Amino acid sequence: MENPHAKHARGSDPSVDRDVTLDVAPGGVVLGRDGGNVDLGTLWVSQRTLVVFYMGGWCPHCQKQLGDLNNAQKQFTDRNVRIIAISADAVADAAAMSSKLTLGFDLYSDPELAVIAKWGVEDFGSHIARPATFIVEPGGAISFRKVNSKPEDRPTVDQLLAALGEPTAKPAAL
């Protein structure tokens, strides 16, 4: 399957600097599975959040990454980490991919690339997000970032778990 966003390609502008050194997550509004607005900033007010930008449902590397994260979701939950993923896909396409992969976390749509651009991970020429992964701490500080130069170059689940540290200790039973 080809990238359905390619027909919307805007001219690539190599003179534009992408700021991938953000200290604080910029937030913004994306579309949820039902097409309603979701304010990203509310997601990491009090919980660590793994934010994954993916190219789209047509991308086999993206499908693999999201599937791997889904398979390890308990390990993320044990660390009190929420997983979300964002692409320029239409709401219906994101929902279809979520169903196809039976994902236990939310896929959000940013068809205008407004949020994707705020994070500095837009691909101007293809009208998609570059593959990128961020860990956002409660309050919005970014503690981990990997912006990929190639579609297959993504952090593994083990690398992400290592960046997150050990699971949160559960209180001892009385």
C-alpha positions in Angstrom: 0.0 0.0 0.0 1.3 3.4 -0.9 1.3 6.5 1.3 -2.1 8.1 0.8 -0.7 11.4 2.0 1.8 11.7 -0.8 -0.8 13.3 -3.1 -1.0 16.2 -0.6 2.8 16.7 -0.6 3.9 20.3 0.0 7.3 21.2 -1.4 10.1 20.0 0.8 11.9 22.9 2.5 15.4 21.8 3.6 16.0 25.3 5.0 13.5 24.8 7.8 15.2 23.8 11.0 13.4 21.1 13.0 13.7 21.7 16.7 14.0 18.2 18.1 15.6 19.5 21.3 12.4 20.5 23.0 12.6 20.5 26.8 8.8 20.6 27.3 6.1 18.8 25.3 4.2 21.3 23.2 0.8 19.7 23.5 -1.9 20.7 21.1 -5.2 19.3 20.0 -5.5 16.0 18.0 -8.6 14.0 16.9 -9.6 11.0 18.9 -11.1 7.7 17.6 -14.6 9.3 17.6 -13.4 12.4 15.8 -13.6 14.6 18.9 -10.8 16.9 20.0 -8.3 15.7 22.5 -6.0 18.1 24.3 -2.7 16.3 24.5 -1.5 18.4 27.4 -4.1 16.9 29.7 -2.6 13.4 29.1 0.7 14.1 30.9 -0.5 16.3 33.7 0.0 13.5 36.3 1.2 10.5 34.3 4.3 9.6 32.2 3.3 9.3 28.6 5.1 7.5 25.8 4.3 9.6 22.6 4.9 7.8 19.4 4.7 9.6 16.0 4.2 7.2 13.2 4.1 7.6 9.4 0.7 6.0 8.9 -1.2 2.7 8.8 0.2 1.9 5.4 3.8 1.7 6.9 4.8 -1.9 7.8 7.5 -0.6 10.2 4.9 1.5 12.0 2.6 -1.5 12.3 5.4 -3.6 13.8 6.4 -0.9 16.3 2.8 -0.3 17.5 2.2 -4.1 17.7 5.4 -4.5 19.8 4.4 -1.7 22.1 0.9 -3.3 22.4 2.4 -6.7 23.3 4.5 -5.1 26.0 1.7 -2.8 27.3 1.6 -4.4 30.8 5.3 -3.6 31.2 4.5 0.1 30.5 1.4 0.0 32.7 3.6 -1.4 35.6 5.7 1.7 35.2 2.6 3.9 35.2 3.2 4.9 31.6 0.4 5.7 29.1 1.1 5.0 25.5 -0.3 7.1 22.7 0.5 7.3 19.0 -0.1 10.1 16.5 -0.1 10.2 12.7 -1.5 12.3 9.9 -3.9 9.5 9.0 -7.6 10.3 8.9 -9.7 9.3 12.0 -11.3 6.4 10.1 -7.8 5.1 9.0 -6.4 5.3 12.5 -9.4 3.5 13.9 -9.1 0.8 11.3 -5.5 0.2 12.2 -6.2 0.2 15.9 -8.9 -2.5 15.3 -6.6 -4.5 12.9 -3.8 -4.6 15.5 -6.2 -4.8 18.5 -4.3 -2.0 20.2 -4.9 -1.4 23.9 -3.8 2.3 23.6 -5.1 5.3 21.7 -4.1 6.3 18.1 -4.8 10.0 17.4 -5.1 11.8 14.1 -3.5 15.0 13.1 -4.4 15.3 9.4 -3.3 19.0 9.2 0.1 18.2 10.9 -0.5 21.0 13.4 0.7 19.0 16.4 3.2 17.0 14.4 4.9 20.3 13.3 4.9 21.7 16.9 7.0 18.6 17.8 9.3 19.2 14.9 8.7 15.8 13.3 6.8 16.6 10.2 8.0 15.4 6.8 7.2 18.4 4.5 7.5 16.5 1.3 5.2 13.6 2.1 2.7 15.2 4.5 3.4 12.7 7.2 5.1 12.4 10.6 8.6 11.2 10.8 8.9 8.2 13.0 9.7 9.6 16.5 9.4 8.6 20.1 9.3 10.7 23.2 8.8 10.1 26.9 7.0 12.9 28.6 7.1 13.2 32.3 4.2 14.4 34.5 4.0 18.1 34.0 5.3 17.9 30.4 9.1 17.7 30.6 10.6 15.5 27.9 13.1 12.9 29.3 13.7 10.8 26.2 13.6 11.5 22.5 14.4 9.6 19.4 13.7 11.1 16.0 14.4 8.6 13.3 16.1 9.2 10.0 14.9 6.0 8.5 11.5 4.2 8.8 13.0 1.1 10.2 15.2 3.0 12.8 13.0 3.0 16.0 13.8 2.4 19.6 13.0 -1.2 20.8 10.6 -1.9 23.6 13.6 -2.9 25.7 15.3 0.4 25.1 12.2 2.3 26.0 11.7 0.2 29.2 15.3 0.9 30.1 14.8 4.6 29.6 11.7 4.5 31.9 13.5 2.6 34.7 12.1 0.0 37.0 8.4 -0.5 37.6 6.9 1.5 40.4 6.9 -0.4 43.6 3.5 -1.5 44.9 2.8 -0.8 48.6 3.2 -3.8 50.8 -0.1 -5.4 52.0 -0.9 -4.7 55.7 
